[in-house]
Amino acid sequence: MSTDPTYEQRMNDAMLDSFDEELEMEFDDNRMDSLIDELARTGDEETELGRNFYFKELFRLQGELVKLQDWVVHKKLKVVVLFEGRDAAGKGGVIKRITQRLNPRVCRVAALPAPSAREQSQWYFQRYVSHLPAGGEIVLFDRSWYNRAGVEKVMGFCNEDEYEEFFRSVPEFEKMLIRSGIVLIKYWFSITDDEQNLRFSLRIKDPLKQWKLSPMDMESRRRWEQYTKAKEIMLERTHIPEAPWWIVEAVDKKKARLNCIHHFLSQIPYEEIERESVVLPERVHNPDYLRHPVPKNMIVPPVY
């Protein structure tokens, strides 16, 4: 143990800095709240989680996610989680909270762009297969093969034959994944017409969020009812016993995050893996070692 009298304080500061990662994202939420005030919307305090409770419960759940991660590695499990929902439904916020304290070599996010010309000529599921997990891995799909049942159908990016073939194929595809040992969990994030309108309006007003808006988002807003119909058909035709859909009520973002993480943890029976005690070895000091000074022109200017 270091004899530095400030060592304990430095350790505490490092721990606080780790927790501040979530606080930084919370500041972003607070900026959004101020924009909400500008739009003259008042929140229903009875439905809002207390800030202290939210943080306490989030950190507790993230601790459980670390235990789940260790179990997945220990048992060589293969876990796939699909996150689907309308634009601005809050999928990305939940994914950030899940991955925030996990090992990126174990838990990774697959967020595929629009298919290339080559990919369009492939078997529809082919480009997703390459992102599936090996043993000891968790893959979170931020949108998935269900693009065909949603945006591709509504925007006319697939024809009717391709659309119907998707519904014939996807149950068998998912059953095949499950038979291969993959744990498959599917979430749909549900928000109201009014809430999506509000969130899009906030993005328009917020210069740090405007990059999230695309012409496709604007068109999806106009076609709300078509997306609703497509979603209902998708859920009806792909809600199978082997891979059911789970609906996350996502108008309240904080509740959606906690509810989704809590439910995810409940889907995989796990146990805490006993870790061997870690002992930091003494550093070897070589009397012949001489540390050379770093040239000043290589140092990042200390602006702060």
Salt bridges, closest charged atoms under 4 A:
ASP4 OD2 - ARG10 NH1 2.78
GLU22 OE1 - ARG97 NE 3.34
GLU26 OE2 - LYS254 NZ 3.35
ASP28 OD1 - ARG31 NH2 2.68
ASP28 OD2 - LYS209 NZ 2.70
ASP29 OD2 - ARG97 NH2 3.93
ASP29 OD2 - ARG257 NH1 3.21
GLU38 OE1 - LYS205 NZ 3.63
GLU57 OE2 - ARG60 NH2 2.57
GLU64 OE2 - LYS67 NZ 3.06
ASP70 OD2 - ARG275 NH2 2.61
GLU84 OE1 - ARG143 NH1 3.84
ASP87 OD1 - ARG143 NH2 2.81
GLU119 OE1 - ARG127 NH1 3.62
GLU137 OE1 - ARG108 NH2 3.35
GLU152 OE1 - ARG148 NE 2.80
GLU160 OE1 - LYS153 NZ 2.99
GLU164 OE1 - ARG237 NH2 3.00
GLU165 OE1 - ARG168 NH2 2.96
GLU172 OE2 - LYS175 NZ 3.74
GLU174 OE1 - LYS186 NZ 2.94
ASP193 OD1 - ARG221 NH2 2.47
GLU195 OE1 - ARG41 NH1 2.87
GLU195 OE2 - ARG199 NE 2.80
ASP206 OD2 - ARG31 NH2 2.94
GLU219 OE2 - ARG222 NH2 2.43
GLU219 OE2 - ARG223 NE 2.71
GLU272 OE1 - LYS67 NZ 3.78
